[in-house]
Amino acid sequence: MTDTAALAAKVAVFRALHARPGAFVIPNPWDIGSARIFAGLGFEALATTSAGAAFAMGLMDGALGRDAILANAGAIAAATDLPVNADLENCFADAPEAAAETIRRAAAAGLAGGSIEDADATLAIYPFDQAVERVAAAVEAAREAPAGFVLTARAENFLRGRPDLDDTIRRLQAFEKAGADVLYAPGLPDFDAIRTVCAAVSRPVNVLANTRIPGLSVAVLAELGAKRISLGGTLSRTILGSLVRAATELRDHGTFGFAQDALPMAEIAAFMRQD
């Protein structure tokens, strides 16, 4: 059972992070172990990754259903004292009220916040009015949460083959008017697009670190107006990349040079230890 007072304290911390000057980084764990490592390294909040959770189960992003996503996110939230924001995809529903039910369940699972996307399970962008209605229903559910809930509304155009900046901004502004706490347009392609989006709304903007943009850094994103910086599945994919390189060395050369990067057991124990 969720401790309402403890969760309310996490929600308050999460809101305060969005209100203070500058930007903060919110790394994306995919399981309890990665969450404890990020917490042990001093990050102030966490955000789950549906892609990383799916990869860990041998599946592609989007293949885990609502129950599995909420179970994974809830386990991560229970494993750390940090506020945890959940990647809730499109809230696993097209209808506004059904999407709102996902927000209710996320709050009951101990999450301090979560996101709602404006693309359906086929990755098609919802019509404008439907997208706004879904966010409005999610906002109502978030406001009813006993401990509070920070709702992030996402405009998915740039991830779904519709690089329309004007429509993205129109959607984000409508989501803000509907009451979303944080706004997010993943996949923005360059500094100008990021700056334009951040300037077009008055709510905090989460920016996905697009590693294909030359010169990108936390400091630069903060200057462009980002309030929260996340990495999606990038950290999970980085770990998978290291695993493939290590296994390839072992298979092709029969050598163990990769083991030089292995974390010592004492350091792992320090991260995993529960006081």
C-alpha positions as CSV (number, residue, x, y, z in Angstrom):
1,M,0.0,0.0,0.0
2,T,1.3,3.4,-0.9
3,D,2.3,5.7,2.0
4,T,0.4,8.9,1.0
5,A,2.5,11.2,3.2
6,A,5.8,9.9,1.9
7,L,4.6,10.0,-1.7
8,A,3.3,13.6,-1.2
9,A,6.8,14.6,0.0
10,K,8.3,13.1,-3.1
11,V,5.8,15.0,-5.3
12,A,6.6,18.2,-3.5
13,V,10.4,17.6,-4.1
14,F,9.6,16.9,-7.8
15,R,7.6,20.1,-8.2
16,A,10.4,22.1,-6.5
17,L,13.0,20.8,-8.9
18,H,10.9,22.2,-11.8
19,A,10.5,25.5,-10.0
20,R,14.1,26.3,-9.1
21,P,16.5,28.2,-11.5
22,G,18.3,26.3,-14.1
23,A,17.8,22.8,-15.4
24,F,18.0,19.4,-13.8
25,V,18.9,16.0,-15.3
26,I,16.5,13.1,-14.8
27,P,18.2,9.8,-15.8
28,N,16.1,6.9,-17.0
29,P,16.4,3.6,-15.1
30,W,14.9,0.4,-16.5
31,D,15.0,-1.7,-13.3
32,I,15.7,-1.5,-9.6
33,G,19.5,-2.0,-9.9
34,S,19.9,0.9,-12.4
35,A,17.6,3.1,-10.3
36,R,19.7,2.5,-7.2
37,I,22.9,3.3,-9.1
38,F,21.5,6.6,-10.4
39,A,20.3,7.4,-6.9
40,G,23.6,6.5,-5.4
41,L,25.4,8.8,-7.9
42,G,23.4,11.8,-6.6
43,F,20.7,12.4,-9.1
44,E,17.6,14.1,-7.6
45,A,14.8,12.4,-9.5
46,L,14.3,9.5,-11.9
47,A,12.2,8.8,-14.9
48,T,11.5,5.3,-16.1
49,T,12.0,4.2,-19.8
50,S,9.4,2.0,-21.5
51,A,12.1,1.1,-24.1
52,G,14.6,0.0,-21.5
53,A,12.1,-2.0,-19.6
54,A,11.0,-3.7,-22.8
55,F,14.6,-4.5,-23.8
56,A,15.3,-6.1,-20.4
57,M,12.4,-8.5,-21.1
58,G,13.6,-9.3,-24.7
59,L,11.0,-7.1,-26.3
60,M,10.8,-4.0,-28.4
61,D,9.5,-0.7,-27.0
62,G,5.7,-0.6,-26.8
63,A,5.4,-4.4,-26.4
64,L,4.8,-4.2,-22.6
65,G,1.3,-3.6,-21.6
66,R,0.0,-1.3,-18.9
67,D,0.2,-3.9,-16.1
68,A,3.9,-4.7,-16.8
69,I,4.8,-1.0,-17.2
70,L,3.2,0.0,-14.0
71,A,4.7,-2.9,-12.1
72,N,8.1,-2.0,-13.3
73,A,7.7,1.7,-12.5
74,G,6.2,1.0,-9.1
75,A,9.1,-1.3,-8.2
76,I,11.6,1.4,-9.2
77,A,9.7,4.0,-7.1
78,A,9.6,1.7,-4.1
79,A,13.3,1.0,-4.4
80,T,14.5,4.6,-3.9
81,D,13.6,7.7,-1.9
82,L,13.7,9.8,-5.0
83,P,10.6,11.0,-6.9
84,V,10.0,8.8,-10.0
85,N,8.3,9.9,-13.2
86,A,6.8,7.1,-15.2
87,D,7.0,6.7,-19.0
88,L,3.3,5.7,-19.5
89,E,3.4,5.8,-23.3
90,N,0.0,6.8,-24.6
91,C,-1.6,5.7,-21.3
92,F,-2.5,2.5,-23.1
93,A,-5.8,3.9,-24.3
94,D,-7.3,6.1,-27.0
95,A,-10.4,7.3,-25.1
96,P,-9.8,10.1,-22.6
97,E,-11.4,8.4,-19.6
98,A,-9.5,5.2,-20.2
99,A,-6.2,7.2,-20.4
100,A,-7.1,8.9,-17.1
101,E,-7.5,5.5,-15.4
102,T,-3.8,4.9,-16.2
103,I,-2.9,8.1,-14.4
104,R,-4.9,7.0,-11.4
105,R,-3.2,3.6,-11.3
106,A,0.2,5.3,-11.7
107,A,-0.5,7.5,-8.7
108,A,-1.7,4.5,-6.7
109,A,1.5,2.6,-7.6
110,G,3.7,5.3,-5.9
111,L,4.8,7.4,-8.9
112,A,5.4,11.1,-8.4
113,G,4.5,11.8,-12.0
114,G,4.0,10.4,-15.4
115,S,3.5,11.2,-19.1
116,I,0.8,11.0,-21.7
117,E,1.7,10.9,-25.4
118,D,-0.4,12.1,-28.3
119,A,0.2,9.2,-30.6
120,D,-1.7,5.9,-30.6
121,A,-0.4,2.3,-30.4
122,T,0.2,2.3,-34.2
123,L,2.4,5.5,-33.7
124,A,-0.2,7.7,-35.5
125,I,-0.7,11.1,-34.1
126,Y,-4.1,11.7,-32.5
127,P,-6.3,14.4,-34.1
128,F,-5.8,17.7,-32.3
129,D,-9.1,17.8,-30.4
130,Q,-8.8,14.2,-29.2
131,A,-5.2,14.8,-28.1
132,V,-6.3,17.8,-26.0
133,E,-9.3,15.9,-24.5
134,R,-7.0,13.1,-23.5
135,V,-4.7,15.5,-21.7
136,A,-7.6,17.3,-20.0
137,A,-8.9,13.9,-18.6
138,A,-5.4,13.0,-17.5
139,V,-5.0,16.4,-15.7
140,E,-8.2,15.8,-13.9
141,A,-7.1,12.4,-12.7
142,A,-3.7,13.8,-11.6
143,R,-5.4,16.5,-9.6
144,E,-7.5,14.0,-7.8
145,A,-4.5,11.9,-6.7
146,P,-4.3,11.9,-2.9
147,A,-0.6,12.7,-2.8
148,G,-0.5,14.8,-6.0
149,F,0.9,13.9,-9.4
150,V,3.0,15.8,-11.8
151,L,1.6,15.3,-15.3
152,T,3.8,15.6,-18.4
153,A,2.1,16.0,-21.8
154,R,4.0,15.0,-24.8
155,A,3.7,16.1,-28.4
156,E,5.2,13.2,-30.5
157,N,5.4,14.7,-34.0
158,F,9.2,14.7,-34.3
159,L,9.4,11.0,-33.3
160,R,6.5,9.9,-35.6
161,G,7.6,11.3,-38.9
162,R,5.8,14.6,-38.7
163,P,8.5,17.3,-38.2
164,D,5.9,20.1,-38.0
165,L,7.2,22.6,-35.4
166,D,4.1,24.9,-35.7
167,D,1.7,22.0,-35.0
168,T,4.0,20.8,-32.1
169,I,3.8,24.2,-30.5
170,R,0.1,24.5,-31.0
171,R,-0.4,21.1,-29.3
172,L,1.9,22.0,-26.4
173,Q,0.2,25.3,-25.8
174,A,-3.2,23.5,-25.8
175,F,-1.9,20.9,-23.4
176,E,-0.6,23.8,-21.1
177,K,-4.1,25.4,-21.3
178,A,-5.6,22.0,-20.4
179,G,-3.5,22.0,-17.2
180,A,-0.4,19.9,-17.9
181,D,2.4,20.5,-15.4
182,V,5.3,19.8,-17.8
183,L,5.5,19.9,-21.6
184,Y,7.6,17.7,-23.7
185,A,8.3,17.4,-27.5
186,P,10.9,14.6,-27.9
187,G,13.1,14.5,-31.0
188,L,13.5,18.2,-31.5
189,P,16.3,18.4,-34.2
190,D,18.4,21.4,-33.3
191,F,19.1,24.3,-31.0
192,D,16.7,26.6,-32.7
193,A,13.8,24.2,-32.4
194,I,14.5,23.6,-28.7
195,R,14.7,27.3,-28.0
196,T,11.5,28.0,-29.9
197,V,9.5,25.4,-28.1
198,C,10.8,26.5,-24.7
199,A,9.9,30.1,-25.4
200,A,6.5,29.3,-26.7
201,V,5.1,28.0,-23.4
202,S,5.2,29.1,-19.8
203,R,5.2,25.7,-18.1
204,P,8.5,23.7,-17.6
205,V,9.7,21.9,-20.7
206,N,11.4,18.5,-20.6
207,V,13.9,18.1,-23.4
208,L,15.2,14.7,-24.6
209,A,18.9,14.9,-25.0
210,N,19.3,14.4,-28.8
211,T,22.8,13.0,-29.0
212,R,22.9,13.6,-32.7
213,I,23.0,17.4,-32.2
214,P,26.6,18.5,-32.2
215,G,27.7,20.5,-29.2
216,L,24.8,19.5,-27.1
217,S,25.3,19.6,-23.3
218,V,23.3,20.1,-20.1
219,A,24.6,23.6,-19.9
220,V,23.5,24.4,-23.5
221,L,20.1,22.9,-23.0
222,A,19.6,25.0,-19.8
223,E,20.5,28.2,-21.8
224,L,18.0,27.2,-24.5
225,G,15.3,27.1,-21.8
226,A,15.0,23.5,-20.9
227,K,14.0,22.9,-17.3
228,R,14.2,19.1,-17.2
229,I,16.6,16.9,-19.3
230,S,16.0,13.2,-19.8
231,L,17.6,10.6,-22.0
232,G,14.8,8.1,-22.7
233,G,16.3,4.7,-23.6
234,T,19.8,6.0,-24.3
235,L,21.4,4.8,-21.1
236,S,19.8,1.4,-21.5
237,R,21.0,1.2,-25.1
238,T,24.5,2.3,-24.0
239,I,24.6,-0.7,-21.6
240,L,23.5,-3.0,-24.4
241,G,26.2,-1.5,-26.7
242,S,28.9,-2.3,-24.1
243,L,27.5,-5.9,-23.7
244,V,27.6,-6.5,-27.5
245,R,31.2,-5.1,-27.8
246,A,32.3,-7.3,-24.8
247,A,30.7,-10.4,-26.2
248,T,32.0,-9.8,-29.7
249,E,35.5,-9.5,-28.3
250,L,35.1,-12.7,-26.4
251,R,33.7,-14.5,-29.5
252,D,36.1,-13.2,-32.1
253,H,39.3,-12.9,-30.2
254,G,39.0,-15.0,-27.1
255,T,40.3,-12.1,-25.0
256,F,39.0,-10.4,-21.9
257,G,39.9,-6.7,-22.3
258,F,36.3,-5.7,-21.7
259,A,36.6,-6.8,-18.1
260,Q,38.7,-3.8,-17.4
261,D,35.5,-1.7,-17.4
262,A,33.7,-4.1,-15.0
263,L,32.5,-2.4,-11.8
264,P,34.2,-3.8,-8.7
265,M,31.9,-5.9,-6.4
266,A,32.5,-3.5,-3.5
267,E,31.1,-0.6,-5.5
268,I,28.1,-2.6,-6.6
269,A,27.4,-3.5,-3.0
270,A,27.6,0.1,-2.0
271,F,24.9,1.0,-4.6
272,M,22.7,-1.9,-3.8
273,R,22.9,-1.9,0.0
274,Q,19.7,-0.9,1.7
275,D,20.2,0.8,5.1
